[in-house]
Amino acid sequence: MKTLINFCLVALLLLAPGCQTGSTADSKNSQSTASKTWKKKNPVWRGVHLMVGSDTQAVALKEQLPRLAAVGVNVILIETDYNFEFRTHPELSSRGCVTQARAHELAAAARESGIRLIPQINCLGHQSWSRNTLSLLTKHPEFDETPGQFPNNTNIYCRSWCPQDPDVNKVVFALIDELVDAFDSDAFHVGMDEVFIMASEYCPRCKGGDPAKLFAKAVNDLHQHIVGKRKLEMFMWGDRLLDAKTMGYGEWESAKNGTAGAIDLIPKDIVICDWHYENRTNYPSVPLLLNKGFRVWPSGWRSLEAAKKFSAYSRQQNNSRVVGYLCTTWGSVKIPNVADWPPLTEILAEWKNP
């Protein structure tokens, strides 16, 4: 009788909703297979970065997918930040944001067009813009690296969250999981660009700390969740890994605040989106990042001449770890017009599959 009871209990547990792990495993296996198939068909990644913060913009992008695919786009980096219908933390969602339903529709349409979708939230930095503090630090001011300082964000560029706060990752990881699942993605972009506030004197945990180690901690925590737990590919902007003194770049596209040492403290399987928008004769960060063992995704912007220079320099490296080219837009072109935008169309034509 005891054996029969135990058998019945096991059967009931296996049938319980919380124990039906087979479908989850099948979903992950299916995603892994689809990812491998896509990469085999697309050895060169021709991407565009777009800000998508509403259902209206999501629908507009869905309508443009065939045209974008026709001009060579095979990856779209979708930055929603907090403009998404989060169910784990609804207090962080903005009004009129991208809904879960629209995200699923967009993901399905992208698959039909052979386009890989990669969602993004700005992590660590860019937690404010001008006088507006974004929802994470508005709803959770305890996460702020400079708590109670700089009212109306006066005299700072953008706020940062504290990389050593014991609770911030619990919230951020939940948001990442929702975006990945909604967009049915095999990857996630964590942002991490232009982080100017690090090891602040106003932070009781970070004051006096090494900015490189603190930045690396934030990257490694994200990597452990995204790559280690979720088995996804991780992308990030590369400017904070570059030393302005040795690179010759300005303080926006390279670091003057001590974070550059993190380049030797983070995993090398992260894809580094190396963005540069100026017309130069060389871009030394590309060979630097390659020599460190990273895959590099050169990322240009609206200056066609500068984009051509950066594209040509990157291709001249003749290195398979230069994965392709990413065109950023930053509001310079509306979604319905992206497929006709020369900084996208002319540069992607140079990155045809071998």
N, C-alpha and C positions, 0 to 999 in steps of 0.2 A: 504493500500500500504506500509506504514512504517513497519507494522508487517511482511509483505511478504519480504521486503528488508532485515530486520534484520535476518529473517529465512535463507535467501539465503547467507548472509554474514557468519552466523554461520556455515552453511553447507560447504561453501568454506574453512573456517578456519580449519574445522575438516578434510577436504580432503587434506589440504596443507601438504607437506612433513614434515615441522617442527612441525606439530601438531598431527602426527600419533603416539601417545604415547602408543597405544594398544600393538604394537609389542614389544616395550621396556619392558612394564609391563609383557607381556607374557614370554619374555626371562628371566626376573628376577625370575618370578614364577617358570619357568621350571628349572632354575639353583638351586633355593632353594629346589625344590622337589628332584632333582638329588642328591644334597648334603645330604639331610636327608636320602635318600635311601642308598647312599654309606656308610654313618656313621653307619647305622643300620647293614649293612653287614660287616663292618670293625670296630669292637669295639677297636681293637688294631692297632695302626698306625706303620707300618714297613717301614721306609723311607730311602732314600739315597739322599744325596746332591751332585749335579753335576754342574760343570761350563760348560755352553753351550753358545758359543760365535760366532757360524757360522752356516750356513745352512748345511755344511758338518757334523758338530757335531750333529745337530738336526736330520739329516737323520740317522746317526749312532745310535743315541738313539732310534729312531723310530724302527729300525731293531731289537734292543735288548729288546724291551718291552715284548714280549712273554717270553723270557728267564728270565727277571727280575721278572715278575709275577710268574713264575714257582718256583723261590727260595723264594717267599714270599713277595716281594716288593709290597706295595699297595699305596705308596706315593713317588713322586719324587719332590724334591725341586730343581728348575732350576734357577740358578743364571746367569743372562745375563749381569747385570749391564748396561753399555751403548752400549753393543754389540748387538743392536737391531735396527730394521728399524722403528724409531720413525717418525711419520708424523706430530705431533704437533710441535716437535723441531728437525727437521732433522739435524741441525748443531751439535747435540750431538751424533749422530750415528757414529759408527766406520765403516771402510771399511770391506767388507766381512762379515757383521754381519748377525744375524738371521733375516730372512725376515718375514713379516706378514703372507705370504702364508705358509711358512714352520711351523710357530708356530701353525696355524690352523690345518695343517695336523697332527702334533705331538699331539695336544690336542685330535683330533678325534680318533687317534690310541690308545692313553692312555685310553680313555673312553672304547674302545672296550676290552682292557686288564684289565679293572677294576682298573686302577691306577689313583689316584688323582694327578694332576699337580699343583704345587704352585710356581709361579714366584717370583724372588727376585732381588732387587737392593740394594746395600749397601747405607744406608742413614746416613747422618750426617758425620761419619768418613769414612776412607778408600777412600778418594777422590784423592789419589795419591798412587803410588807404585814406590819405589826407586826414580830415577830422573824424572819419568814420572808423570805429573799431568793429571788426567783424564779430560774428555771433559767438564763436568759441570763447573769446576773452570777455565778451559782453555778458554772457550767461555764466561763465566760469572765470571771474577775475582772479581767482586764486592760482590760475595757471600762468599768469602774466610774469614774464621775466623782470619787468619793472613795475611791480604792484604799487598802485597809488601815485605813480609818477607821470609827468608829461600830460596834464589835462588837455583834452582836445587834440592830443598827439602833437602838440607844439614842439618844435625843435627836434623832431625825430623823423625818420623816413617811414619805417613800418615797425609795428610791434612784433615781438617774438613770444612764443610760449617758453616756459622753463623746461629744458630737456631733462632736468632731474626731479621734476614734480612726480610724486609717486602715483598719481592718478590720471595724468593727462593721456598716457598711452591707452588706457582702458577705453576712453572715449574715442580717441582717434582711430584705433584699430577697428572699433565697431563701425565707424563711418566708412573706412576703407573696405571692409567686408561687404557692406551694403552696396557700394558703388560697383565693386567687382562682380557681385552676383547680379545686379540689375543690368549691367552692360555685358554680362556673360563673357568677361574678359579673362585672358590668360596672363595679364600683366597689370602693373600699376605704376603711375608716375607720381613721385612724392614731392615734386617741386624742389624746395631747399635753396632757391636762388636768393641773392641779395639779402642775406641775413647779416645785418649790421650790428644788431644788439646781441652780444654774447658775453657771458661771464660778467653780467652787470653788477655794479657796486650796490644796486638796490635789491638784488636777489639774495636771500639768506642762504640758499643752497649753492649758488654758482659764484658768488663773490670771491675773487682771487683765484678762480680756476683757470685752467689752460683752455683757451677757446678751441684749439684744434681737437683736444680730447673730448670736450663737451659737444662739439659739432659731430665728431665721430660717434659718440654715444647715441645721439639722436638718429644718425644714419643706421647704425648697427641694430638699434632697437626695432626700427622699421623693417630692416632686412630680415631680422629673426622672424617677424610675423609674416611678412609678405612672401619671402622666399622659403624660410625655414618651415613655417606652419602651413601656409596656404599653397606652397609649391608653385608660385607665380614668378614671373620675371619682373625685376625692379628697375625703374628708370629714374634718373634725377638730373637736374641742371648741374653743370660742373663748375660754375664760377667761383664758389667758395673753396675749391680745391686748388686754385691757381694763385701763386704768389705774385702780387703786382710788381714787386721789385725785380724779380727775375724774368717775368713774362713780358713786361712792357705794355700791358693792358691797363686800362683805367680802373677806378675803384668799383665800378659797377660790374664789369665782366671779369674781375679778379679781386682777390682779397687783400685788404690792408689791415684787417683786424685780427690776424693771428690764426685764422681757421685753415690755412693752406696745408698745414702739417697733417690734416686728416686724410690726405691722399694716401698715406702709408698705413692708415689705421682702419680702413674699411674694406669689405670684400670686393674682389676684382670681377665678380660676375655681374655687378651692377652696370647697366648701360648708361654711359655718361653723355648727356646731351650738351655738347660744347657749343654754346651760343656766342656768336660774334657778329656785329652788325656794321662795323666800320670797314672802309676800303683800305686794305693793307697789302704789303708785298709778301708777308708770311704770317702764319698763325701758329706760333710755337707750342701752343697748348695741345694741338693734335698729336704731334710726335711724342710729347711728354706723356700724355695719357695712354697712348699706345705702348710706350716703353714701360709704363707701370703695370701693364697687363689688362687694361680695361678695353671693352668695346666702346667705340666712339660714334656718336650720331651727330655730325656737324649740323648746326642749326643757324640759318640765316633769317633775314627779315625783309624789309621793304625796299632797300636800295638794291636795284638790279645789278649795278656794277659791282658793289661790294659782295653780293651773293655769288656772282660769277667768279670773283677772285677766291672767295672762301671755298666754293665748290671745287674749283680747279686744283687748289692747293691740297685739299683733302684727298681727291682722287689720285694726285701725284704720289701720295704715300704708298700706293700699291700694296695695301695691307687689308687682308680679309676682315679684320676687326674694325675697319671703317665700314659700318653696316649700311650706309646709304646717306640720305639727306633729309632733313626736317625743315620745312618752311614754317616759321612762326608768323602770326598775323597781327595780334594785339590791337584789334579794332581798326586796322588800316583798310580793311576790305570787308564788306558785308558778306554773310554766308551765301546768298544767291549769286554773288559775283566772284567767288573764290576760284571757280574753275576757269575763269578768264584772266586771272591776275598774273601778269608776266613774271613777278618774282617766284611764283609757284610753277607755272607752266614751262617757262624757258629753262629753269634750273633742273626740274625733274626730267626733262627730255635728255639731259646729260647723264642721267643715272639709270639707263636702261639695263635690264638684266643681262649678265654676260652670256 
